[in-house]
Amino acid sequence: MYAHNSILIVAVLYVLIMLAQEAGYRIGRHHQRKSDKDVKSQTSTIQAGTLGLLALILGFAFSMSLQTYNSRTEAVVNEASAIRTALMRTHLLPAPYDSLTHVQLQQYVDLRLALSNTNYAMVKDQEALADRTEAQQRAIWDQAVKAARLDPNPVTTGYFATALNQMVVAHDERNALLAMHVPEVILYLLFIVFIMAGALIGYGSGLGQRRTNLPSALLSLMICLVVFIIIDLDRPMRGIVKVDQHSLERLKSDRYP
């Protein structure tokens, strides 16, 4: 499901709910003559219970997607802080490794921003940028090793090596959060409950004397909008709600003497 367009998913869901309402309505009309007040009362109770279950699952899924989004935002800030620390500690290295590592780290920031701005559906571009990022990490580490051999001081090169290690850890944590998504089984459960709720709403309308099309259609639309936000929050690189990259972008404007 993650590979498909979120607008298409929500549109298909809305159509299925409306079809379920129509099918439920026709079934309700078929059983209208056989029903009485007790049947209508029981149907209303079941409708309320289904909508309550729907609200519970919807709130649970929204909470999961929002929490993951907040964690990704925090991961960007943590990675930017780790890179900033490494940039500042490049001045502890002996020449010429201080300027060399500083330039390499600025190039590393460019790679991280390029990865953040690349559509997640562009798998080959994502993989290429990931390989270049890891290669850049190794190149920076090689420079740090050479600097440590030239100046084996734990207060200078040792501090830079520590900052570099923290930068790699922040990189791995952010990548792990980008790979986390709301389990598809929860989304499928949501869709099934939505469709069943639509069928029950239509069935209840069929048992009555009149049908209210507009309120049920608006309810279905609001449900689909919430589902869209859940899916969009779960797609950090190609949705409408994107993770703020301002912390990383600021590193490009910062200049250390």
N, C-alpha and C positions, 0 to 999 in steps of 0.2 A: 504493500500500500504506500510506503514511503516514496516509491519511485513515481507515483502518479501525482498529477496536479491537484492541489487542495481544493481549488474552486470546482473542478470536475467532480471530485469525490462528494462535496457538499451538494452539488446540483443533482447528482444521481440519488443521493440520500433523500433529498426533498421530493423528487419525483416518486420514489418508492413509498415514502410516507403518504403522499397524496393518493397513490394507487391503492395503498392499504386502506385508507379511509373510504375510498369509493367502494372497494370490495366489502368492507365491513358494513357500510351503509346498505348495500344491496342485500346482504345477508340479514341485517336487522329488519329491513322492510319485508323480507320473506317471512320472518318469524313474528311480525308485529301483531297479527291477529291471534297468535297463540300465547302472547305474553300478557302479563297483568302488572299490577303495581309492585308486587313482590319481585318479579323478574327485573323490572326497571330499577328498583331500589338496589338489588344485588349487582346489577350491571354498573350502576353509578359508584357503588362501593369498590368494585374491582377496578374501575377507571381511576378512582382516587388513589388506590394502592399502587397501581402501575405508574401513575404520574409521580407518586412519592418515590418509588424505586428509581424511576428515571432521574429525578432530581438528585438522589443520593449518588448514583453512578456518575452523573454529569459533574457534580461537585468534586468527586474523587478524582476524575480524569483531569479536570481543570486545575486542581491543586497540584497534581503530579507535573503537568506541563509547565505551570508557573514556577514551581520549585526548581525544575531543571533549567528553565530560562534564567532564573536568578543565579543559579550556580555557575552557569556559563558566563554571565556578566561578571561575577566575582573572579572567575578564572582568568578573564582577560585583564582585569586590574592586577591580579597577582603576577601574571606573566610580565606585564609591563613594568611592574615594580622590580621584578628580578632582573629584567634586561637593563633597566635604568641603573641598578646597583652595579651590574657588571660593566656598564659604560663608564661609570664614575671611577671604578677601581682599575680601569685600564691605565690610569696615570701612575699606578703603583709599579707598573712593569718597567723594566729597563728598555732603553732605546735599542732598536727601532720597533720593538714589539708593542709598545704603548700605542703608537699611531696605527700600526697594522691591525691590531685587534679592534681598535675603535672603528676603523673603516669596515671591518668584517662584521662587527655587531650592527652597524647601520644597515648593511646589506641584509643582515639577518632580519631586522625589523621590516624591511621591504618585503621579504619573503612571507613573513607572518601576516602582513597586511594583504598581500596578494592572495594568500590562502583564504583569508576571511572574506574577501570580496569576490571569490570565485563561486559560482553556482554549484551547489552540492551535487546536482545532477550531472555535472561535467566531470565524470569519474577520472578520465585520463589526465585532465589538467590537474585535478586534485592529487593524483598519485605522483605526477611529475613534480609538483610543488613540494610535496611531502619528501620526496627523494632529495631534492635540492636543499631543503631545510636541514635534513639529517647530514648531508654532505657539508653544509656550512658549519654545522655544529662540530663536526670532526675537524674541519680546517681551523676553527677557532681554538679547539682543544690542543691541536698540534702546535699552534703558536704559543699557547700557555705552557706546554711542556718544554719547548725550547727556551722560553723566558725563565722557567724554573731552573733549568740546568745552568743558565747564565747567572742567575741570582737566586740561589736556593734559600730564600728568606721567607719564613712562614708569615711574617707581618706584611709583606708586600705581595709577592707572587702567590703565597698561600691564600691570602684574602681573595685574590682574583679567582683562583681555582675554586674556592668555596662558592663565590658568587656565580661562577659559570655552572657549577653543579646544581645550584638552586634554580638557575634558568632552565636547565634541561628537565628538572623535575616539574617545574611549572608548565613547560611545553607538553610533557606527557600527560599531566593532569587535565590540561585544557583539551587535548585530543580525545582523552577518554570521555570527557563530558559531552563533546560534540557527537560522539558515537552513541550516547544514551538517548533513548526515545521512549515515549509511552508505549508499553507492550501492545502489539496489534490485537491480541486477544481481548483487551479492554475496549478497544475501538469497535471491534466486531460485536462485542456484547452490547455496547452503546447502540449500535445501529439496529441490532435485533430488537432491543427494548423499544427504541423509537418507532420502528415499524409496527410492532405489536400494539404500542400505545395508540398509534394512528388508526389501526384497525378497530380497536375498542371504542375510540371516539366516534368513528363512523358507524359502528354497530349501535352505540347508544343513540345516535341521531336517527338511525333507521327505526328504532323502537318508538320514537316520539312521533308527534304529528307534524312537526316542522323541522327543517334542517337548517343549521347555522353554518354556512360555508365560510364566511369571512373570518370569524373568530378562530375556527380550527385551522384555517390556512395561515393566519398570522401566528398562531402558536407554533405550528410546524416551522415557519420561517424563523422565528426567534430561536427555536431549538437548533436549527441548522446553522444559524449565525454563531451560536456558542460553540458548536462543534468545529466550525471554521477557525475560531480563535484558538481552540485547543490544538488543532492540527498545525496552525500557523506558528504558535509558540514552540512547537516541537520541531520546527524546521528553521534552525538559526541562520542558515546561509542563503535561503531562497524564499523566505516568506515576507509578509508585509512588516511584521514586528521583528526587527533584526537586533542582534546583540550590539550594543554600542562599542565601537572600536576607538573612541576618543583617547583612551589612555595610551594605546599604541601609537596613534597618529601624533600625539604630543612629543613622542621621542624623536620624530623626524625634525621638529622645529627646535628642539633643544640642542644647544651647541656647548660643548665642554672645551675649555681652553687647553 
